[in-house]
Amino acid sequence: MCADAAALLENALDQESTNLPAQIADALVSIPKGLTPGVVKALDRLVGASVDIPIAWLQQKKAKIDAQTESYKLVEASIAETVASGAGADPDIAQRAMNKLVRKEYRKQVNREAVASAMVEDLRDQSSSEENLATGSEPTSEVDDDWLNVFERYAEDASSERLQGLWGKVLAGEVRQPGRFSTRTLRFLSEFSQADALLFETFAKSAFGDSAPKNLVAPKDQENIGNLIYLEASGLIQGASGLGLQKTLTFNKDGRSFAREGNLIVVLTGEPEKKVKYSAIVLTQLGQEVLCLVGSRNARESAQAVAHAIRNPNIHEAHLGVLTDEKTGKINLMEVLWVKETPEAPIVEGSQD
């Protein structure tokens, strides 16, 4: 079903009649086929009311768009009539009110289309990234309609390039994995200032998965922890104040312990069924959802930094790999991060007599 839809979309994009925004149409053909239904649903919501999407296989959605467009026209005519009546039939006031309404709706549509474009670009760019390789399964559900209702309200108010890029990454992440971002996270991001983003960005570079080793992010003198306290008060992290938190690594019967972020896996080797603890600052669920949105952060570099920071005599080896199949748990190891040095045998002087 998905493959057929993807093929039809590709054919539709080849037609001269398409009037999707050029940057979106050009990027669509590079998106993995399994993501097509989610992408179309998102474009239908953000762009569909203003363009005639050329899709023979999406006639029901198009009919819905056309019906909405006709409804908008009726509402607009009703507003114009009401405004003219309330303004004492003053045509100048009615015209100014309508101009303001049109400008406002135009700005919203421009913002929505910019977010849609950012979403498509992110899907295209990330699909070829090694740590974002497909794990052998397509999304098992669609992007929730209620979630899209909330998202659309934030997207249409995103007037800066920074916010449009941010919301585009959020939508791309939700298309890849429906349910990835909660509505609480959407509300948080709508109030997330650039200064807050820069502060969290510094922390995020020393974090991987659900935590950051305390020796990487806490000030050496342990006195000036104001930034960490601020992030904790924002609901992004835990363990900055008080006695802190301990992170426990548990090795399985094969002597393996894993830390995961997306498809990147840090594989640690130690004594089977033993545990290793270290001081850490833990990302909350909100913090984990925001973590993947930090644009300047390289998850692979963060994994390397964290693996070296938790180096311990009870951990024998650390490797970095990519999960290539979610069902089987297959991991392709890419890099040896470090290996515990084996002590040399002591040299004993003297004769054997």
N, C-alpha and C positions, 0 to 999 in steps of 0.2 A: 504493500500500500504506500509506504513512505517512498520507496524507490520509484514507483509510478508517478507519484506527486512531484518528486524531484525532477524527473525527466520532463514532465509536462511544464514545470516551471522554467526549466532551461530552454525548452522550445519556445515558450511564451516570450522569454526575454530576447530571443533572436528575432522576434517579429518587429517590424518597423513601427507598429501601432503603439508600442509601449510608451507610456509617459510617466513611468516612475522616475524620481529624481536620479540623474545620471550616475552620481557616486554610489547610490544604493544598487541600481541595476547592474553596474559593472562589477561590484564586489560580490553579488549574490551567487554567481556561478562558481565561486571558489569555496563556498561554505559546504561542510560535510553534508551528504544527502540525508543522514538520519536526523539532522536538526531542522530540515525544511519545514515540517508542520508548525513547529514552535516559532520559527522566523516569520512565516506567513501570518500566523495569528497576531504576533506583535506588530507587524507592518499594517495589518488590517486595522488595528486599534489606533496606531499613531499616525499613519499616513493615508489609510484607505478612504477617509472621508473627503480627501482633497484630490485624489488621483483615481483614474480608471485603471485598476490593476488588471493586466491582460492575462487572465487565467480562466481557461475553459473549464478546468476542473474545480474551480472555486465559485461556481455560479451562485450557490446559496449565499455565500458570504457577500458576493458582489450585490446581490439583490437586497441584502440587508443594508449594505452601504447606500445603495440608491434610495432605499426607503428612508434612511436616516437623513440623507441629503434633502429629500422632499420635505421631511419634517422640519429640518432647519429653516427651509425657505418659508414654511408656514409660520414658524415661530418668529422669524425675522419680520415678516409682514405684520404679524400681530403686535410685535414690539413697536414697530414704526407707527401703527395706528394708535396704540395706547399712548406713546410718547407725544404724538401730535395732539391727541385729545387732552392729555394732562398739561400740556404747555399752552393751552388756550388756542390750539390750532395755529400756533406761530410756526411757520415753515422753517424759519432760521434755527430756532431751538431744536426742532425735530431733526433737522439735518445734522446739527452739531452732535446731538445724542447718537444718531446713527453712525456718524463718522467715528465717534469714540468707540462705539461697539465694534465696528468693523476693524479698526486699528488694533483693538485689544485681542479680538479673535485671530487676526492675522499674525500677531506676535506669538500667540500660543501655538498656532500651526507651524510657524517657522521653528520654534523651539522643539516641538514634537518631532518634526522631520530631522532636525539636527541630532537629536537623541537617537532616532532610528538609524541614521547614517553611522553614528558612532558605534551602535550595537553591531551593525553588519560588519564594519571594519574590524572590530574586536574579534568577532567570530572568525573572520577570514585570517587575521594575523595569528591568532592563537592555535588555529587548527594545524598549522605546520610546525608548531613548537614541539620539541622532543618531549618535554615534561607534560605536554597536554595531548599526548597520543591517545587515540580512542582505545577504551578498555574493553572493547568487544561487546558493548551493549549500548543500545539507543535509549533516549529518555523514555521511561515507562509511563509517564503521565504528561498531560498538557499543562501549560502555564495557566494558573487558576484565574478565572474571570474576575473574582473579587480582588485578587492581588493586582491585576492589571488596572482595575478601576482606581485603586489607591495610587499605583505607580504613575498613571497618566496625569493625575493632578500635579504631581511633583515635576514630571517631565515638561509639562507645558509652561511652568514657571522658571525653567532653567535657561536664563538669558545669557549666561557667560559660557565661554568655550570650556572652561574648567568643569563647570557643573554639567554641561552637556556630555562631556567625555565621561564623567563619573557615572551619570545615569545610564549612559550607553553600556558601560562595563557591567553595571548591575543587571540590566536587561539581558545582556549576552550570557551572564552567569546563570540567570534564571531560565533561559532557553535551554542551556546545556543540562541543567539539573533543577527541574521545577521543585520549588520548596526550599531552595538554597538560601534565599533571603527572606526574613520575616518582615511583616509590615512594621514591626517595631524598629527594625533596622532602617527601613525606608524613612520613617519619621526622624530617626536619629541623624541620618545623612542630610536631611533637609535643613538641619540646624548646625551642621558640621562646618565650621569656618575654615578658611585657608590656614590660619594660625594653628588651629586644632589639628588639621591634617598634617602639617609639617611636624608637629610634636609627636604625633603617633607614628609618622613615617620613620623618625629616628629610632623609636622603639622597635618598630616592625622589622627593621633590618637585622636585629639580633634575636628574632623569634622565628620559630618553625613549628607548624602544626598548632598545638594548643598551649605552648608555653615558651618562655625565654629563660635561660640559665641566669640566675641572679648575678653571677660574677661578670656577666656581659653587659647588663643594663643598669645595675645599681652603681652610684658614684663610689669611688674608692674610699672616700672619707666617711661615707654613710651619713653625712649630715645634710647635704643639699639634695633631698629627694622630692622637692616640690613638684617637679614635672611628673614623677611617677604617681604621687598622691593625686594630682589633677586628673591623670588618666584613669586612676582607680575610681575617683568620684564621678567620672563621666560614665562609668559602667563598662569600660573596655577591658580592664585587667583586675586581678585580685592578687593579694600577697605583697603589696608595696609597703604597707604599714604593719605595725604590730610585730609578731614573731615571724611573719612570712610563711611560706608554704614549702612543702617538700614534694618533689616529683619522684615517683617510684618507677623504676624500670624492672619489669619482670621477665626473666628469660624462660622460654618454653622448654619442653623436654629435649629439643634439639639445640638448646643453647642460643636461641635467637630472640631478640627483642626488636620491635619496629616502631618507628615514629613516622607518621604520614601527614602530608599536606597535598591535597589534590592527588595527582598520580605519582608524585615524588615520594620515595621511601628511603629513610635512613635505616640501614640494617646493622644492628649491633650484635656482637658475638660475646658470650660470657659463659659462666658455669651454668649448666642446665638446672632449671627450676630454682635459681637463686635470684635475689633482688638487689638492686643498687639504687640508692637515694642521693639526690642532690637538691640544693636550694634553688627554687625557681619562682618566677612570677608568671602566673597562669592567665591566659586569655579567657575571658568569658565567652559565652556563645555569641554575643554581640561583637566582641573583639575579633573572634575567629571569622565572622562574616565580613567584617570591615577589612581584615588583614589582606585578603586576596584582591582588594581594590586599590592597594597602594601601588601606583604606577611605576615609581622609580625603584621599587624593590625587586631584587632578583632572588626568587625562591631557592634556586640552586646554591647561590652564594650564602644565603641565610642558613641553609642546611649544613653547609660546610663549616660555617662559624660555630653553630650550635654543637655539632659533633665534636669539634676540637675543644670547646669550652667544657664539655662534660667528660672529657677524657679522664679515665680512672683506672687504677691497677686491676680492678675487678672486671673491666671491660677489655676484651682481648683485641677486637678489631671493629672498625667502622667502615661501612661501604655505603655508597649512594646508588640507588637504582630507580627504575621506572616500573610502575605497575602496568602491565600490558594486557591483562585479562582479569576483569573483576570477578568472574565466576570461578576461575581456577586459582586465583591468587598468584599467578605467574609474575615474577619480577625479573627484569633484565638489569643486571648490575652494570653500571656505567663507569664507576670510579672507586678506587680504594682511597678512603679518606685518611686512615692511619691504621697501623698494625702495631700491637704491643711488642716491644723489643724482648727477645729471648736472652736472658742473662747468659754470658759465656761461662763455661765450666771453669772453676778456679784452678789455677796452676799451683801444684804442690812441688816444692823444691826438695831435693834430697834423693838418695838412692833407694832402690827397692829391696835392698838386702835386709 
